[in-house]
Amino acid sequence: MKGPTGVMALVLAETTAGGTFFLFVTPLWSEVRMGFFYLTGGIILVMALATAGTAAAAQTPGDSDAHVAVILSLVTAGATLAWMLLAIAKQTTVSRIVGVATVPLSIAMLYAFARTGDESTLLSFFQLLAGAVFIGAVLDGLLLGHWYLTERKLPRRPILRMTWSLIGAVVLEAIAVALGGFGAPSDTSVSQAISPILTVAGVASWIAIGMVALTGLIAVFIRITLQGDRPAAVQSATGFFYLAVITAFTAEVAAKVHFLP
């Protein structure tokens, strides 16, 4: 894969995998109503389809790894749609099994994308996994914060857990960005198409580190906000999650500028 479209495909793949991970690996299934799963699942479905579309558009001739990544993106989208339909049909147990199965599917998708990178597959895979946890915690945290407006008796435990997950994800993402290096992108046309600022040698990685640190600061503000018992505390935390979406997305785009050959 090449070009800005390839960079966007990577970020969308991370969003798909991260959103899926926090939806099914955390205890949300026994804490929130199914409506939250429909909401989050619908967004993940759109992200998975967008991943397949952008990856297909960025695919270069003969790039078999990108082709596999496109297929796995579509399979993940299909599995997501399947568990949602099963849930609607009241097949709760089967729906949950299929939903949990989308987690390894999305990880396999990330591995396929890692093989398209310009670095070693292992390092690229770690960077994508870290990015998925990072942006997935932000996405699911934002949606969960909004869900408190619908399910007002929901205890603070889920959003507190998501906040701590975001804090941990910030540390993981900072390590991943640092391991990615601070050199100039190999293809300056890509960074030029995204932003002229990113063409300066090494500046993309510094922007990524700065945005990750800012996201960490926002996560600390979220945790402080949730210390109070005020009903509006969750709404304030959700507002901070909106800011985290902006900083996390910016960090991931900057970090992936020199990911592709």
SULMONOR-V952321 format. One record per run of one state. SS is the DSSP state (h for helix, s for strand, l for the rest). FROM is the first residue (numbers start at 0). LEN is the number of residues. Records with the same first field share a line. If there is no record, write none. Layout:
SS: FROM-LEN, FROM-LEN
This chain:
l: 0-2, 24-2, 30-3, 58-5, 88-3, 114-2, 117-3, 147-9, 179-8, 194-1, 199-3, 225-6, 255-4, 260-1
h: 2-22, 26-4, 33-25, 63-25, 91-23, 120-27, 156-23, 187-7, 195-4, 202-23, 231-24
s: 116-1, 259-1
